[in-house]
Amino acid sequence: MPLNADTLIDTARALMAPGKGILAMDESLGTCNRRFAQVGIGQSEENRRRYRELLVTAPGLASHISGAILFEETLYQRTADGVPFVEVLQAAGIVVGIKVDAGAQPLAAFPGERITEGLDGLRERLKAYAGQGARFAKWRAVLNITEQLPSRFAIQANAQALARYAALCQEARVVPIVEPEILMDGDHSLARCQAVTTEVLAQVFEQLHQHRILLEGMILKPNMVLPGQDSPVTATLEAVAQATVESFLRTVPAAVAGIAFLSGGQSSPLATAHLNAMHQGAPLPWPLTFSYGRALQDEALHVWAGDDAHVERAQQALVQRARCNGAAAQGQYHPSMEN
């Protein structure tokens, strides 16, 4: 067990606090600018700062949010009054995290597949981020489903990168969030997604074991098992919950500190309802919660639309969405809460 085990375990437990989840506000510059363009907001660093100030200063956010994943730009930004965002979050009791991967790039010799980059120089970057106040990090691997994909090599390559990242994090006393995302793009079935998810998670945990990762000091951020967005067959809440939980029970060791789902393009209410459905069965060996980006922020962004006169209503929308998901993380969500 590493010398920093207690620090890692304490941070992971804080992130998995009952009834709370993780706000993913780590959109890259390109993604953030595209979302701004969709609602008519000018794409500038100052507008990104204004929007992220709206998020981190939302009154009551800490009642439902345990941690916030920041983009590197955001880690060093301040409020209009000059207070670092890191200090605002820490004062509220929200753990600060940082996205550390450099994005997915084409996997050479494997058409249609990608590998996430960013390991070069990561050891030194993690030291700098930790010095700035980051206590956890996130790395996302991306896999597509077709009849032939993902290839076994792409699965293994991404799993190895995730494990190497996790080892560097734990060396730096930073909790790694390990995010292998199987995209919803395509017309694949629920059963096909479950088979691929199970294979991917099995490879990820094999690599984590080989890299000597302290499971109690890491968090898994996976996709839910869902049919492709173009699939002619939809799946019920219960079917998604059953397929997802079955996949995890087959692959995720009980020692893992927790599982915090990505929303993966689902609508905000649907992502909440799916999370809630997973808590309606037998007790599970790990806590399940949320680490949503768009599914938490979407309504708030549209309400704000770049106009500071709407900040208060936008913050209320954000906290309301977080409240619904916090309830879902304990199996206590009901659609009536949407009102």
JOQUI-V158743 format. One record per residue. N is the residue number from 1. NEAR is the number of other C-alpha atoms within 10 Angstrom. Layout:
n->N near->NEAR
n->N near->NEAR
//
This chain:
n->1 near->8
n->2 near->12
n->3 near->10
n->4 near->15
n->5 near->15
n->6 near->14
n->7 near->15
n->8 near->28
n->9 near->19
n->10 near->15
n->11 near->20
n->12 near->26
n->13 near->18
n->14 near->16
n->15 near->26
n->16 near->26
n->17 near->17
n->18 near->17
n->19 near->24
n->20 near->28
n->21 near->28
n->22 near->28
n->23 near->27
n->24 near->24
n->25 near->24
n->26 near->23
n->27 near->18
n->28 near->16
n->29 near->15
n->30 near->10
n->31 near->11
n->32 near->15
n->33 near->18
n->34 near->14
n->35 near->17
n->36 near->21
n->37 near->13
n->38 near->10
n->39 near->14
n->40 near->12
n->41 near->19
n->42 near->14
n->43 near->16
n->44 near->13
n->45 near->14
n->46 near->11
n->47 near->15
n->48 near->21
n->49 near->18
n->50 near->19
n->51 near->21
n->52 near->20
n->53 near->20
n->54 near->21
n->55 near->23
n->56 near->22
n->57 near->16
n->58 near->18
n->59 near->15
n->60 near->16
n->61 near->24
n->62 near->21
n->63 near->17
n->64 near->25
n->65 near->27
n->66 near->25
n->67 near->27
n->68 near->27
n->69 near->26
n->70 near->26
n->71 near->18
n->72 near->17
n->73 near->14
n->74 near->21
n->75 near->21
n->76 near->13
n->77 near->20
n->78 near->18
n->79 near->16
n->80 near->10
n->81 near->6
n->82 near->8
n->83 near->11
n->84 near->16
n->85 near->23
n->86 near->23
n->87 near->16
n->88 near->16
n->89 near->19
n->90 near->13
n->91 near->11
n->92 near->17
n->93 near->16
n->94 near->24
n->95 near->24
n->96 near->26
n->97 near->31
n->98 near->29
n->99 near->25
n->100 near->25
n->101 near->19
n->102 near->14
n->103 near->16
n->104 near->17
n->105 near->12
n->106 near->12
n->107 near->16
n->108 near->10
n->109 near->7
n->110 near->13
n->111 near->9
n->112 near->15
n->113 near->21
n->114 near->22
n->115 near->20
n->116 near->20
n->117 near->17
n->118 near->14
n->119 near->16
n->120 near->10
n->121 near->8
n->122 near->15
n->123 near->15
n->124 near->12
n->125 near->14
n->126 near->24
n->127 near->16
n->128 near->13
n->129 near->23
n->130 near->20
n->131 near->10
n->132 near->14
n->133 near->16
n->134 near->24
n->135 near->24
n->136 near->32
n->137 near->28
n->138 near->26
n->139 near->24
n->140 near->23
n->141 near->23
n->142 near->20
n->143 near->24
n->144 near->19
n->145 near->22
n->146 near->16
n->147 near->8
n->148 near->7
n->149 near->16
n->150 near->20
n->151 near->15
n->152 near->11
n->153 near->12
n->154 near->20
n->155 near->25
n->156 near->16
n->157 near->18
n->158 near->26
n->159 near->26
n->160 near->20
n->161 near->22
n->162 near->27
n->163 near->24
n->164 near->18
n->165 near->26
n->166 near->27
n->167 near->21
n->168 near->20
n->169 near->27
n->170 near->25
n->171 near->19
n->172 near->21
n->173 near->25
n->174 near->29
n->175 near->30
n->176 near->32
n->177 near->29
n->178 near->25
n->179 near->22
n->180 near->24
n->181 near->20
n->182 near->22
n->183 near->19
n->184 near->23
n->185 near->16
n->186 near->14
n->187 near->17
n->188 near->20
n->189 near->20
n->190 near->20
n->191 near->14
n->192 near->18
n->193 near->25
n->194 near->22
n->195 near->14
n->196 near->20
n->197 near->27
n->198 near->21
n->199 near->16
n->200 near->24
n->201 near->21
n->202 near->19
n->203 near->20
n->204 near->26
n->205 near->20
n->206 near->16
n->207 near->21
n->208 near->23
n->209 near->13
n->210 near->12
n->211 near->16
n->212 near->15
n->213 near->23
n->214 near->22
n->215 near->22
n->216 near->20
n->217 near->28
n->218 near->28
n->219 near->24
n->220 near->22
n->221 near->26
n->222 near->26
n->223 near->20
n->224 near->28
n->225 near->29
n->226 near->29
n->227 near->24
n->228 near->21
n->229 near->17
n->230 near->13
n->231 near->16
n->232 near->10
n->233 near->12
n->234 near->15
n->235 near->14
n->236 near->11
n->237 near->17
n->238 near->16
n->239 near->17
n->240 near->23
n->241 near->23
n->242 near->15
n->243 near->20
n->244 near->23
n->245 near->20
n->246 near->14
n->247 near->21
n->248 near->22
n->249 near->14
n->250 near->12
n->251 near->18
n->252 near->21
n->253 near->14
n->254 near->15
n->255 near->13
n->256 near->18
n->257 near->26
n->258 near->26
n->259 near->22
n->260 near->26
n->261 near->22
n->262 near->25
n->263 near->24
n->264 near->20
n->265 near->15
n->266 near->17
n->267 near->14
n->268 near->20
n->269 near->15
n->270 near->14
n->271 near->23
n->272 near->28
n->273 near->22
n->274 near->21
n->275 near->28
n->276 near->26
n->277 near->22
n->278 near->26
n->279 near->20
n->280 near->13
n->281 near->12
n->282 near->7
n->283 near->9
n->284 near->13
n->285 near->14
n->286 near->17
n->287 near->20
n->288 near->27
n->289 near->31
n->290 near->30
n->291 near->25
n->292 near->26
n->293 near->21
n->294 near->21
n->295 near->26
n->296 near->29
n->297 near->22
n->298 near->17
n->299 near->19
n->300 near->25
n->301 near->24
n->302 near->18
n->303 near->19
n->304 near->21
n->305 near->21
n->306 near->19
n->307 near->11
n->308 near->13
n->309 near->10
n->310 near->15
n->311 near->22
n->312 near->16
n->313 near->15
n->314 near->25
n->315 near->25
n->316 near->18
n->317 near->22
n->318 near->25
n->319 near->24
n->320 near->20
n->321 near->23
n->322 near->29
n->323 near->23
n->324 near->25
n->325 near->32
n->326 near->26
n->327 near->21
n->328 near->26
n->329 near->29
n->330 near->20
n->331 near->19
n->332 near->15
n->333 near->20
n->334 near->13
n->335 near->11
n->336 near->7
n->337 near->11
n->338 near->11
n->339 near->5
//
